[in-house]
Amino acid sequence: MIENENTWANAVKNNTTDEFHKKFDQALESFQKDLGKTYPMIIGGKEVFSDDFFEVKSPSDTKIILGKFPLATKEQTQNAIESAHDAFSKWSQTPYQERVSLFRNMANQFSAQKFTLAAIVSMENGKNRTEAMGEIDETIDFLRFYAEQLEANYGFVKPTKSANPKERTQSVLKPYGVWGIISPFNFPSAIAIGMSSGALITGNTVVLKPASDTPISAFQFVNAIYKEIPSSAINLVTGKGGVVGQAIVESPLVSGIAFTGSKEVGISGFRTFTRESPRPFISEMGGKNPVIVTESADLEKATDGVLRAAFGYGGQKCSACSRVYVQKNIAPQFTEKLVNKVKELKIGKPWEKDTYLGPIINDAAQKKFERAVEIAKKDGKIAYGGSVLKNGIYQNGYYVQPTIVTNLPLNHQLVKEELFLPFLCVEEFENFDDAIKQANESEYGLTAGIFSQDKKQIDEFFSKIEAGVTYANRAQSATTGAMVQAQPFVGWKNSGISGKGAGGSYYLTQFLREQTQTICNEQ
C-alpha cells in the first residue's frame, strides 16, 4: 500500500497551513518569472519549435500569457508516432524492475517540486491553491501506485497449472506498442500523467496530446522523463484536436488510445479508431452525477457535500454533482441552507489564499453558462446565481456565479445534459424508489451519492444505482475527490468504455495483452 501524498490535509493535521501558504506564494512568484516563455514539443527525443504557435492564457486573467507552444502539423504528429513505434522494441524489453525504479524516482522528484507544479496548475486552469495541490498529490499517487502494482504483480508474469507433467506454462501480460494519450484541461497534470504513466510503465511507448488550454503541466512531466528512458519512448505533441488528435486516432501505427474528454469526442474517436481492426480504447467521458437527499439526512452534511461536489473547481470535473434529488418535505429547508452557504463562497483569483472559486476555463464555457441561465429562467427558477461577473478583478477572466436552479420539469435538458459548469439542478421526489429511478435516468454513470440515516436505503442505493464511483453521507464531497488506490475512478454507461478505473488494481492490465507460454520438457 502506498502512502497517499495528502499535502493540504497533512498541513491541517500538523497545524502547518501557514507554511503551506508561504511555500505556495514563493512557488507562484518563481513561476511568474517564466511567464510568456516559448515551450517546445518533444518528438523523437528532441525539442521541436515552430514559427506557427498558439498562446496559453490564464483563464483568470487573459492578459497573462503563460506561455507559447507550437501548433503541430499532421506530419509532425506522424513523425512522433513513428518515433514512438521505433522506440517500442527497446523500451518494452526494459526489465520491469527498472521501470518501477524510474517511476518511483519521478514521483519523488514531483513531490520535491509539488508547490511549483501546483502553482502552474492554478494559473493554467484556474483551480484554487488547495485543489491545485490536490491534483499534484494525485499525480504523485498515480506514479507511486502504478509502480507498486507492477512490482506486486511481478511484471504481470504468472505461472499457470501445466496441462501435463512434461510441460511448464505461464501467463505473461505484454505491452501492445504505441499509445496515443489525449488529455483534458481540467486535470492537466493528474489525468495527462496518470494515463501516460499507465501506458509507459507497462512497456508501451507514448504520444501525448495535452489540451490546448493547459499544456504546461504535461510538458513538465515529459521534459522530466524523456531523457531518462530510451529516446522517443514518450513524445509531446501540441496543437489542435482536429489535426493532432485526428492524426493519432487515424494512425495504423497506434496500438491503443487513452482518452478523457466529452462523450461526443470519445465516441467518435472510438468508432474511428476501431473501424478497421479491434484495438483497445480506454476512455472516461464525463457524467451527469446525481445526489439523493432523503428526509432522514443530516442536512448540514448534505449541503456541505453537495456544495463541494457541485461547485469545487466550478463544476468542471467529470465527477461533479450537477443534479440533486431531495425528498419533497425537506426540499425547501435543504435549498435554503445550501443557498446560504453558497452565498459565502469567495470568487476571485484562484491562486490567492482565501479564494474558493476561480474562473471557468474559456469563452466557450462562459457562453454555454449564459445559454443555460437563459433556459433556466424560462423553464424553471434560479434560486441563486445566474450572473457573469465582469467588473473589477473579474473583467479580464471568465468568472461566473455558482448557480442553483429549481422547479425544472423532470427530464429537462438541463437535468440531462452535461454542462461542466458551476450549475446545479435541484429536483424533488416523493418516495425513495422514484429517487433511484430518476437518478438512473441518464446516459451517464460516473459518480453518485446519497445522504440518509436509513441503512436500508443506503444498501438499496448501492445495489441499484448505475454508477461506477458511489458514496454515502460524504460531507467532504458528495461525488468528487476519489483517492488513488482507495476509490478507483470508473465510469459506467456512456461515462466510459473499459469498465476499469484509474487508480485501481485492474487499470494497468488494460495496457497489456496476454500471452500463454508453454515449454515442453519431453526429449
N, C-alpha and C positions, 0 to 999 in steps of 0.2 A: 504494500500500500504506500503510495506517495504521500508526502505531507503537502497539502494544498498551500499555495502562497499566502493568500488572505491578508494582504498588506494593510488595508484600512481596518479590518476587523481586529487585527493584532494591535494596531496603533490605539484603537479604542480600549481594548482589553488592557494594554500596558500603560495607558494614560500618556501616550506619546503623540497625540494628534498635533500638537504644536510643532513638533519636529517633522512630522509628515508634511504639514503645510509649508514649512520652511524649505524642505528639500524640493517640494514641487515648485515653489516660486523660483528657486535657484535654477532648476532644470528648465523652466519656462524661459527665464532670462537668457540662458545659454542657447536654447534652440532658436530664439528670436534673432540671434546674431546671424543665423543662416537663412533668414527669410529671403525669398527670391532666387535662391540657388538653382542652378541648372543641373538636373539629375540625368544620368544615362539609363538606357536599357542595359540589360546584361544578357548577351547572346553568344553562345559558343565560348564561354569563359572570358569574354572581352566586354569592356564598356563600349556602348554604341550610342553616339549622339546624333542629332539631326537638326537641320535648319527648320524643319517643319515640326513645331511643338505646340503644346497646349499649357495654359497656366492653371495651376491649382490654387484656388482662392478659398479663404476661410469662410464658411457659411455664417459665422458670427459677425464678420465684417469683410465684405467683398473687396474692400480697398487693400486688404492684406494679401499680398501674393506670397503664398507659402513656398512655391517652387515651380519649376518648369520641367516638363517631361516630353520626350519625343513622341510624335504621332507615328506609330509603326505602320509600315506598308504591309500588304499581303505577302510580298516577297520576303520581307524581314521576318514575319511570323513563320513562314515556311522554313526559313533558314534556322530559326530557333527550334522548330520541330525536328528538322533533320539533324541538328547538333545533338539534341536530346536522344534521338534514335541511335546515333553513332556512339554515344556515351553509355548506352544501356548495358552492353556486354560487360564492361569493366566494373561499373557500379553494382550491378546485380550479383557479381561474383565476390564482392567485398564481404568478408565474414560478418555475420550479423552482430557479433560482439563489438566490432569496430564501429558499426553504425550506431549501436546503443551508446557507446562511449562518446561519439561525436555529438549526439543529440543531448546527452546529459551535460556536456560541456557548453553547448549552445544555450541550454536552459539556465545554467549558472551565469553565463555572460549576460543574458537578458535580465536575470534577476539583479545583477550588479548595475544595470543601466535602466532599471524599471521607471525611475522618475522622469528621465529624459524621454523614454518611449511613451509614457503616459501623457506627457506634455504635448507630444506630437499628435497623439490621438485626439486630445481635447481641442487643439487648434484646427486639426484636419477635418473632423466630422462633428464637432460641437458637443461632445459629451462633457458633463461636469467632471471635476477632477477625481472624485471618488469612483465614478463609473468608468472613467478612462483608466484609472489604476486597476479596477476590477477586470477590465479587458486584458491588460497586460498580464495580470495574475493568471487569467485563464490561458493565455498564450503559453506561459511558462509551465502551467499544469499539463497542457497538451504535450509539450515536448518531453516532460518527465514521465507522464503516464504511458505514452506510446513506447518510449524506451523500455519502461518496466514490462509492458505487455509483451514486447518482442523477446525480452530476456526470459520472462517467466514461462513462455511457450517454446523455449529453446529454438528460436528462429522458425517456429511452426514446422518442426520435424517431429513426427510421432511414429514410433514403432507400432505395427498392427499385428493381429493374430495371423500367423502363417497358414496358408491353405493346406500345406502338408509339411512333414518334418524336414524335408530336403530343401525347403525354401525359407528365405528370410525376407520379410516385407516391411515396408514403411510408407507412410503418407508424408509427402513434402508439399508445403504451400510455396509456390514460386511467383515472382512478380510478372506482370503482363508485359511491360515495356514503357512507352511514353504515356504520361498522363497530362491532360490539359486541366488546369485548375482555374476556374472562373469565379472570382470572389466579389462580394458586395461592399457597399460603402459603410454599412452600419457597424461592422466588426472588422475594420481593415487590418487589424493585427491578428486577432484570435481566429477568425474564420479562414482568412487567407493562409496563415501559417499552420493552422490546425489541419486543413485539407492537404496542403503541400507536404507537411510532415508525415501524414498518413501514407501518402504515396512514396515519399522519398526514403523513409526509414525502412520500408519493406523491400527496397531494392529497385523500385521503379525510378525513372527519370521524369522531370517535370518541366512543363512550360506554364508559367503563372501569368495570368492576365488579371491585375487588380482593377477595381472600379476606378474610373477616371476622376471621380470626385475625391478619391482618397488613396493615391498610390504610394505615398511616402512611407507609411508603416510597412508595407510589403517590401519596399526597397531595402529597409533596414535589415530585414531577415536575409534576403537574397545576397545582399552585399556582405553580410557577415559570414555566410556559409559557403558561398560558391568557390572560394579559394581553398577550402578545407576538404573538398571532395573532388572526384575526377572531373576534369574540365567538361563543361556542357551538361553536367547531370541536372543542374537547375538553371532555368532561363527566365528572365523577367521581360515581358513584352507589354508596353503600354500603348493605349490608344482607344479607338472607337470599337464598340462591341460589334458593329456591322462589318468591321474589317478584321480585327484581331480575333474576336470571339468566333466569328463565322469561319475564318480560316482554320482555327483549331478544331471546330466541330466537323468540318468537312474533310479534314485530312485523313487519308487512309493509313498514315503512319502513327496516328494517335490510337493507343490501345484502350484508353479509358478516360472518362471525364468525371471530375468532381465539381459540382456547381451549387452555388447558393444564390438565390435571387427570386424573381417573380415566377408565378405559376406559368404565365404565358410564355416567357422566355425559356423556362425549364422544359416544358412540354414540347415546344418547338425544337429545342436543341436535342432532346431525347429522340424525337422522331427522325430528325436529320441524321443523327449520329448512328442510329441503329437501322437505318433504312437498307443498307447493303449487306450488313452482317451483324450478328449479335455481339455486342461489346458492352462492358459494364458502364453504367451511368449512375453515379451517386449524386443524389440531389436533395436539397431542402428548399421548399418552395413556398414558404410563408404560412400564414394562418389567420383565422378569424376567431380568436380564442375566447371562450366563454368562462364566466364565473357564475356559480349558483349561490345565492344567499337565502337561506331558509329562515323561518320565523324564530328558530332556536339559536341562531347565530349570535356570537359576540360581535356587536356592531362596531365596536372600537377596532377590533382586529380586522373585521371585514372591510371597513372603509380604509384602514391603513394598507391592507393587502391589495385592494383594488386600485387605490391611488398610485401606489408604487408600480404596479404592473401596467397600468394604463398610461401613466404619464412619465415614468422613468425614461430618459432619453427621448422624450417627446413621442412615445408610442412607436418609435422607429425600430422596433425589434420584431422579429418573426414570432416571438413568443408573447408579445404584448397583449394584455387584455383589452378587447375592443367592444365587448358586449357583456352585460351583466343581467342575469335573471333573478329578480328579487321577489320574494313572496309578497303578495298584494298588501297584506295587513301591516307590513313593516316598510313598504317601499317609500312612503313619504319621509319617514324618520331616517332611513338609510340615505336617501338622496340629499336631504338637508345636511346631515352630518358630513357626507362626502363633499358637498359644495363648500361648506365652511372650511374644511381642511385644504381644498384646492385653492381657495382664495388666498391662503397664506404662503403659497409657493413663490419663491423668488425667481423671476425670469431675468436673465442677464447674460453677460459674457461668461461662457461656461468654465473658463479657467480661473475665474475669481472664486475666492474661498467659500462664500455663502450661497452661491448660485445653485439652484436645484435644476432649473430647466433652461437649456440653451436654445439655439435655433433649430429649425428643421433644415434639411440638407441643401435644398436649392430652390430655384424659382419654380420649377415644375411642381415640386411638393407644395409650395405656397399656393399656387393656382389650384391644385387639387383640393387643398383645405378650403379655399374660398368657394369652390363649387359645392363641396359637401355642406358647408354652412348654409348656402342658398337653399339647397334641397331640404335641410333640416328645418329651416324657418318655414318653409312651405308645407311640409308634411308632418312636422312634429313640433316640439317645444324645446328651445335652448334653455336649459336650467342654469348654465353658466358658460361664459366664454364666447367664442364665435368671432373674435376680432383679430385682425392682423395688426401687429404693433410696429409702428413706422417712425416714431419720433424719438429724439434724444439718442440714447445709446443704441436704439434699435434700428436707426434709419438706414444703415448700410448692410444689415443682415436679414435673415429670414426668420423673424420671430412671430409666433402666434400664441394666442391664449389657449391653455388646455380647455377643452370643450366637452360639456356633458349634455347629452340630448335625451329627452324623454318623449313619451306619447307618440312614438312611431308605430305604424301598423306592423303586425307580425310579418316577418319575412320581407320587410322593406329592404331596398337595395343597400342602404347604409348599414343595415344589420347583417347583410350577406357578403358584401364586397370588402376585400382587404384594402384599407386606406393607407396604412403605415404612417399615421399621424397621431397627435395627441387628441384623439376624438373617441369618446366613449358613449355608447348607446345603452340606456337603462330600460329594460323591459320588465313587465310584471308577470307573475304566474299564480295560479290558484292552488294547484296541487303538485306534488313532487314529480310525479310521472310526466306531467306536462313540461316541467323544467328540463328534465333529462331529454325529452323528445325535442324541445326547442334548441337545446344546446347542441344536439347531434345533427340538426337540420342545416348542415353546412357541407360544402365540398371539401373543406379543410379539416384536419385533425392533428394539430400540432400539440398545443398545451391546453389545459383546462383546470379549473379549481372549484372548490366548494368550501363554504363556511356553514357549519352545522354542528350542533352538540348532540345530534342523534346518531349513534353508531350505526344503526340500521341504514340510515340514509347515506352515510359515508361509504359503507360497504356496497350499497346499491350503486352509488356513483362510480366507484372504482370498477364495478362489474360491468356497467352498461355504457360508460362514457367512451366515445370514439375519438381518442386522442392518445398520442404516444408518451406525453410527459404530463403527469397529473399530480395535483397537490390538494391537501385538505387542511383548512384552518391555518394557512401560512401567511402570517401578518407581514413578514419581511417582503413578500411579494406573492400575489395570488397565482401568477402564471409564469413569471420570469425568474432568471437567476439560477439556472441549472448549474450544478457544480461538477466539474470533470471527475470522473470515476464514481461519484455518488449517484448522479442523475443523468444517464445517457440521453442525449438530445436527439429524439427521433420523431419523425412525422408520419402520420397515417394519411390515408386517402390522398387528396391532391396536395398535401403538405410534404410529401416525399415519395421516393421510388423504391429505395432499397430495403426499408423496414428495419434498419440497424442504425444505432445512434452514435454520433460523435461523442468522444469521451467515455465510451463504453467498451466492454471486453470483446465485442464482436466487430468493432469498427475496422480494425486493421485487416481482417480476413477479406474484406471487400476488395482490397487492392491486390489480392493474391488468388491464384488458381491452383487446384490440387493436382499433384502427380503421384500416382502409385508406383513404387519401385520394388521390384521383385528380383532377388538374386537366387539362382538355383545352385545348390551345393553339390548336386549329383555329378559324379565324374563319368 
